[in-house]
Amino acid sequence: MKKLTVCLLVLLLLAFACVCASADTEILQSGDFRYILLEDGSAAIITAETEGALVIPAELDGHPVTSIGLDKHPDTYLLYKDAGLFGDGGTILRGVVNKNCTSLSIPDSVTTIGVCAFMNCVNLKEASVPEGVTAIGNAAFRDCGSLEIVTLPESVEAIAKNAFDGCEALILVVPPDSFSDEYCQQKHLHHRYPGQLLPETTLRQSGIYQYVLMEDGTAAIITADGEGELVIPAELDGYPVSRIGLEVSDIQEEIYFAANIYILDDDDELTIDRSVIDGNFTGVILPEGITVIGAEAFCVCDWLTEITLPESVTYIGEYAFYQSGLTAITLPDGVETVEERAFRKCSSLSSGRRAPQLFPHHPGGCGNS
């Protein structure tokens, strides 16, 4: 299917070129960059040969750079072929940017990310598309296997259907209610909004703990197994611990599945198999600095009868204490959010500072339903 899609892309470009191409467009050279001049006098980069850290210049020979690659240009196929991007018979040989690019800086002058712009940049992990870019073309980031985060601006108005195909690890950071947001939802792409913390998806092990790193350099505990009293450390491998579990999200589901908190049932639906903190513990002590008690953190922990949350906690996630043995809990004044079902079926829970005031106003109260 991938080969068929690529061939169709080239055939479409070829057909367009046969009808509209004017063979006079000259490819110019400036350092590591080859480019053409567009009708408005701006430059469109056709190839960039820089390896490693790539800084796209705002100008080439005095011409503002407005496009990386070409999109909807009548000479696209012929120019790409002349520049060595396309071979005979419609074979795609490479992208506009050298595949050994490891980091990327795009100037504010750019308005178009064109066809095959960063295709097969296998070492590129992150990209930030500046405000002002309106279009992202066919296969623009295709097969960037290491690409983890691409930040898109509000200005984007068009994204080709296959722009991010083959980017299996990718999370798109998009403005809420934007065109990019709608695109991600329609394509079922993993996406986040600016300001949301993004965890590294690699599970790490430190003693009895599995954890992931958050974007801010803190650690989120994903599993803990053991017995006796559990004293959560303030740091794991030098990273401050900020979370017990994660907020509900697509990436949280993936991480919980990898850690066997979620498993597939007979209908291939995700189901909860264990809690984040799971074992023959008798009690738990949390350090200051914890801000999030995440989804399923202490779910069905019948050994947990009492817990004091540190003053730093601001968020309590879905099913965080679901059907636990809690009889008392102290909630700090800084708690801002208690998600639905956080304390559902905590039938023994009747006391704790702020509990009577907080629970009636939150759907995650202590009811048994």
C-alpha positions as CSV (number, residue, x, y, z in Angstrom):
1,M,0.0,0.0,0.0
2,K,2.8,2.4,0.9
3,K,4.6,1.7,-2.5
4,L,1.3,2.2,-4.3
5,T,0.7,5.6,-2.6
6,V,4.2,6.8,-3.4
7,C,3.8,5.8,-7.0
8,L,0.5,7.6,-7.3
9,L,2.0,10.7,-5.8
10,V,4.8,10.7,-8.5
11,L,2.3,9.9,-11.3
12,L,0.1,12.9,-10.3
13,L,3.1,15.2,-10.2
14,L,4.2,13.8,-13.6
15,A,0.8,14.4,-15.1
16,F,0.7,17.9,-13.7
17,A,4.1,18.6,-15.1
18,C,3.3,17.4,-18.6
19,V,0.4,19.8,-18.8
20,C,1.8,22.8,-17.0
21,A,5.6,22.7,-16.8
22,S,7.7,25.4,-18.3
23,A,11.2,24.0,-18.6
24,D,12.9,27.4,-18.2
25,T,13.0,27.4,-14.4
26,E,16.6,27.7,-13.3
27,I,18.0,25.9,-10.2
28,L,20.4,28.2,-8.4
29,Q,23.1,27.3,-5.9
30,S,24.0,29.0,-2.6
31,G,26.2,27.1,-0.3
32,D,24.6,23.8,0.8
33,F,21.3,24.9,-0.8
34,R,19.8,24.7,-4.3
35,Y,16.8,26.8,-4.9
36,I,14.5,28.4,-7.5
37,L,12.9,31.8,-7.6
38,L,9.1,32.0,-7.4
39,E,7.0,34.5,-9.3
40,D,7.0,36.9,-6.3
41,G,10.9,36.9,-6.2
42,S,11.1,34.7,-3.1
43,A,13.2,31.5,-2.9
44,A,12.0,27.9,-2.7
45,I,14.6,25.4,-1.5
46,I,14.9,22.4,-3.7
47,T,17.8,20.6,-1.9
48,A,19.6,21.1,1.4
49,E,22.7,19.1,1.8
50,T,23.6,20.0,5.4
51,E,24.1,17.0,7.7
52,G,23.5,17.2,11.4
53,A,22.0,20.5,12.7
54,L,20.2,22.2,9.8
55,V,19.4,25.9,10.0
56,I,17.3,27.1,7.1
57,P,18.3,30.6,6.2
58,A,15.8,33.4,6.1
59,E,17.3,34.6,2.8
60,L,19.3,33.1,-0.1
61,D,21.3,35.6,-2.2
62,G,19.0,38.4,-1.0
63,H,15.8,36.5,-1.7
64,P,13.5,35.6,1.2
65,V,13.0,31.9,1.7
66,T,9.3,31.1,1.7
67,S,9.2,27.4,0.8
68,I,11.1,24.3,1.7
69,G,10.4,22.1,-1.3
70,L,7.5,22.8,-3.7
71,D,3.8,22.4,-3.3
72,K,1.3,22.9,-6.2
73,H,4.1,24.3,-8.4
74,P,3.8,23.5,-12.1
75,D,7.4,22.4,-12.4
76,T,7.6,20.2,-9.3
77,Y,8.2,16.9,-11.0
78,L,10.7,18.1,-13.5
79,L,12.6,20.2,-11.0
80,Y,12.7,17.4,-8.5
81,K,13.9,15.1,-11.2
82,D,16.6,17.5,-12.3
83,A,17.7,17.9,-8.7
84,G,18.0,14.2,-8.2
85,L,15.1,13.8,-5.8
86,F,13.1,11.7,-8.4
87,G,14.6,9.1,-10.6
88,D,13.6,7.6,-13.9
89,G,10.2,5.8,-13.9
90,G,8.9,7.9,-11.1
91,T,11.1,6.5,-8.3
92,I,11.5,8.8,-5.2
93,L,15.2,8.8,-4.4
94,R,15.3,11.2,-1.4
95,G,13.7,14.2,0.2
96,V,14.5,17.9,-0.2
97,V,16.6,17.9,3.1
98,N,19.6,15.6,3.6
99,K,18.4,12.4,5.4
100,N,21.2,12.8,7.9
101,C,19.7,16.0,9.4
102,T,19.4,15.6,13.2
103,S,17.9,19.0,14.2
104,L,16.0,21.7,12.4
105,S,15.5,25.4,12.6
106,I,12.9,27.0,10.2
107,P,12.8,30.8,9.8
108,D,9.6,32.8,10.1
109,S,9.7,33.7,6.4
110,V,8.7,30.2,5.4
111,T,5.0,29.8,4.4
112,T,5.1,26.3,2.7
113,I,6.5,22.9,3.7
114,G,6.5,21.3,0.3
115,V,6.4,17.8,-1.3
116,C,8.9,15.4,0.3
117,A,10.5,18.3,2.2
118,F,11.8,16.2,5.1
119,M,11.0,12.7,3.8
120,N,13.1,9.9,5.3
121,C,15.0,12.2,7.7
122,V,15.5,9.2,9.9
123,N,17.5,10.9,12.6
124,L,15.2,13.9,13.1
125,K,13.4,13.7,16.5
126,E,11.7,17.1,16.7
127,A,10.5,19.9,14.5
128,S,8.8,23.2,15.2
129,V,6.9,24.7,12.2
130,P,6.8,28.5,12.6
131,E,3.7,30.8,12.6
132,G,3.0,31.9,9.0
133,V,3.3,28.4,7.4
134,T,-0.1,27.7,5.7
135,A,0.5,24.5,3.8
136,I,2.2,21.1,4.4
137,G,2.6,19.1,1.3
138,N,2.5,15.4,0.2
139,A,5.0,13.2,2.1
140,A,6.5,16.3,3.8
141,F,7.6,14.3,6.9
142,R,7.0,10.8,5.5
143,D,9.1,7.9,7.0
144,C,10.8,10.0,9.6
145,G,10.9,7.0,11.9
146,S,12.6,8.8,14.9
147,L,10.3,11.9,14.8
148,E,8.6,12.3,18.1
149,I,7.2,15.8,18.3
150,V,6.2,18.3,15.5
151,T,4.7,21.6,16.7
152,L,2.2,23.2,14.2
153,P,1.0,26.8,14.3
154,E,-2.4,28.3,14.1
155,S,-1.7,29.6,10.6
156,V,-1.7,26.1,9.0
157,E,-4.7,25.8,6.6
158,A,-3.8,22.7,4.5
159,I,-2.1,19.4,5.3
160,A,-1.8,16.6,2.7
161,K,-3.3,13.3,3.8
162,N,0.0,11.5,3.7
163,A,2.2,14.3,5.1
164,F,3.1,12.3,8.2
165,D,2.8,8.7,7.0
166,G,5.4,6.3,8.5
167,C,6.0,8.5,11.5
168,E,5.1,5.8,14.0
169,A,6.4,7.6,17.2
170,L,5.0,11.0,16.3
171,I,2.9,13.3,18.5
172,L,1.7,16.5,16.9
173,V,1.4,19.6,19.1
174,V,-1.4,21.7,17.7
175,P,-3.5,24.7,18.8
176,P,-6.9,23.7,20.1
177,D,-9.9,24.1,17.6
178,S,-7.4,24.8,14.8
179,F,-7.3,23.3,11.3
180,S,-4.4,21.1,12.5
181,D,-6.5,19.9,15.5
182,E,-9.4,18.9,13.2
183,Y,-6.9,17.2,10.8
184,C,-5.4,15.1,13.7
185,Q,-8.8,14.0,14.9
186,Q,-10.0,13.0,11.4
187,K,-6.7,11.1,10.8
188,H,-6.7,9.6,14.3
189,L,-3.2,11.0,14.9
190,H,-1.7,11.3,18.4
191,H,-1.7,15.0,19.3
192,R,-1.5,17.3,22.2
193,Y,-2.1,21.0,22.9
194,P,0.6,23.5,23.7
195,G,1.5,23.5,27.4
196,Q,0.6,19.8,27.9
197,L,3.5,17.8,29.2
198,L,4.7,15.0,26.8
199,P,6.2,11.9,28.3
200,E,9.0,10.0,26.7
201,T,7.4,6.7,25.8
202,T,10.4,4.5,26.8
203,L,9.8,2.7,30.1
204,R,12.8,2.9,32.4
205,Q,13.5,0.7,35.4
206,S,14.9,1.8,38.8
207,G,14.6,-0.7,41.6
208,I,10.9,-1.7,42.1
209,Y,9.8,1.2,39.9
210,Q,9.1,1.6,36.2
211,Y,8.9,5.2,35.1
212,V,8.9,7.5,32.1
213,L,10.5,10.9,31.7
214,M,8.3,14.0,31.2
215,E,9.1,16.8,28.9
216,D,10.1,19.0,31.9
217,G,12.7,16.5,33.0
218,T,10.7,15.0,35.8
219,A,9.8,11.3,36.3
220,A,6.3,9.8,36.3
221,I,6.1,6.5,38.1
222,I,4.2,3.9,36.0
223,T,4.5,0.8,38.1
224,A,5.7,-0.1,41.6
225,D,5.7,-3.7,43.0
226,G,6.7,-4.9,46.4
227,E,5.6,-5.4,50.0
228,G,5.6,-3.6,53.3
229,E,5.4,0.2,53.7
230,L,6.1,2.0,50.4
231,V,8.1,5.1,50.6
232,I,8.0,6.8,47.2
233,P,11.4,8.4,46.5
234,A,11.7,12.1,45.7
235,E,14.0,11.2,42.8
236,L,14.6,8.3,40.4
237,D,18.0,8.2,38.8
238,G,18.4,11.9,39.5
239,Y,15.0,12.9,38.0
240,P,12.5,14.5,40.4
241,V,9.4,12.4,40.8
242,S,6.4,14.6,39.9
243,R,3.7,12.0,39.1
244,I,2.2,8.7,40.3
245,G,0.7,7.5,37.0
246,L,-0.4,9.8,34.2
247,E,-3.4,11.9,33.2
248,V,-5.8,10.1,30.8
249,S,-4.7,10.5,27.2
250,D,-3.8,8.5,24.1
251,I,-0.1,8.4,25.1
252,Q,-1.1,7.3,28.6
253,E,-3.0,4.4,27.2
254,E,0.0,3.3,25.2
255,I,2.4,3.5,28.2
256,Y,-0.1,1.7,30.5
257,F,-0.5,-1.0,27.8
258,A,3.3,-1.4,27.5
259,A,3.5,-1.7,31.3
260,N,0.7,-4.3,31.4
261,I,-1.6,-2.0,33.5
262,Y,-3.9,-2.3,30.5
263,I,-4.4,-5.6,28.7
264,L,-6.6,-6.7,25.8
265,D,-9.7,-8.6,26.6
266,D,-11.3,-11.3,24.4
267,D,-12.9,-8.6,22.3
268,D,-9.5,-6.8,21.8
269,E,-10.7,-3.9,24.0
270,L,-8.4,-2.4,26.6
271,T,-9.2,-3.4,30.2
272,I,-7.5,-2.7,33.5
273,D,-5.4,-5.5,34.8
274,R,-3.6,-3.8,37.7
275,S,-3.0,-0.5,39.3
276,V,0.1,1.7,39.1
277,I,1.0,0.9,42.7
278,D,0.5,-2.8,43.0
279,G,1.8,-5.3,45.5
280,N,1.5,-6.4,49.1
281,F,2.1,-3.0,50.5
282,T,0.8,-2.0,54.0
283,G,0.9,1.8,53.5
284,V,2.4,4.6,51.4
285,I,4.3,7.8,52.0
286,L,4.5,10.4,49.2
287,P,7.3,13.0,48.9
288,E,6.7,16.7,48.5
289,G,7.0,17.6,44.8
290,I,4.3,15.1,43.5
291,T,1.8,17.2,41.5
292,V,-0.3,14.5,39.9
293,I,-2.0,11.3,41.2
294,G,-2.8,9.8,37.9
295,A,-5.3,7.4,36.4
296,E,-5.5,4.0,38.3
297,A,-2.7,5.1,40.6
298,F,-4.1,3.2,43.7
299,C,-7.1,1.5,42.0
300,V,-8.4,-1.5,44.0
301,C,-5.6,-1.2,46.5
302,D,-7.6,-2.6,49.4
303,W,-4.5,-2.4,51.7
304,L,-4.6,1.4,51.4
305,T,-6.7,2.7,54.3
306,E,-5.2,6.1,54.8
307,I,-3.0,8.5,52.8
308,T,-1.7,12.0,53.2
309,L,-1.2,13.9,49.9
310,P,1.7,16.4,49.8
311,E,0.9,20.1,49.5
312,S,2.2,20.1,45.9
313,V,-0.6,17.9,44.5
314,T,-2.9,19.7,42.2
315,Y,-4.5,16.9,40.2
316,I,-6.2,13.6,41.0
317,G,-7.0,11.4,37.9
318,E,-9.7,9.0,36.9
319,Y,-10.0,5.9,39.0
320,A,-7.1,7.1,41.1
321,F,-8.4,5.5,44.3
322,Y,-11.3,3.5,42.8
323,Q,-12.5,0.8,45.1
324,S,-9.5,1.2,47.4
325,G,-9.6,0.6,51.2
326,L,-9.4,4.3,52.1
327,T,-11.1,5.3,55.3
328,A,-9.4,8.8,55.5
329,I,-7.6,11.1,53.2
330,T,-6.0,14.5,53.6
331,L,-6.4,16.7,50.5
332,P,-4.1,19.8,50.2
333,D,-5.5,23.2,49.5
334,G,-3.8,23.3,46.1
335,V,-5.9,20.5,44.6
336,E,-7.5,22.0,41.5
337,T,-9.0,19.0,39.7
338,V,-10.5,15.7,40.8
339,E,-11.5,13.7,37.8
340,E,-14.7,11.6,37.5
341,R,-14.7,8.3,39.4
342,A,-11.4,9.2,41.2
343,F,-12.9,8.0,44.5
344,R,-15.8,5.9,43.2
345,K,-16.7,2.9,45.4
346,C,-14.6,4.0,48.3
347,S,-17.3,2.8,50.6
348,S,-15.3,3.2,53.8
349,L,-14.1,6.8,53.1
350,S,-15.8,9.2,55.5
351,S,-13.2,11.6,56.9
352,G,-10.3,13.8,55.9
353,R,-9.6,17.5,55.7
354,R,-11.6,19.3,53.0
355,A,-13.3,16.1,52.0
356,P,-16.9,17.2,53.0
357,Q,-16.4,20.5,51.1
358,L,-14.6,19.1,48.0
359,F,-16.4,16.0,47.1
360,P,-20.0,17.3,46.7
361,H,-18.7,19.6,43.9
362,H,-16.8,17.0,42.0
363,P,-18.2,14.1,39.9
364,G,-15.3,12.0,41.4
365,G,-16.9,12.0,44.8
366,C,-17.1,9.1,47.1
367,G,-20.4,7.6,46.0
368,N,-20.8,3.9,45.5
369,S,-22.3,4.1,42.1
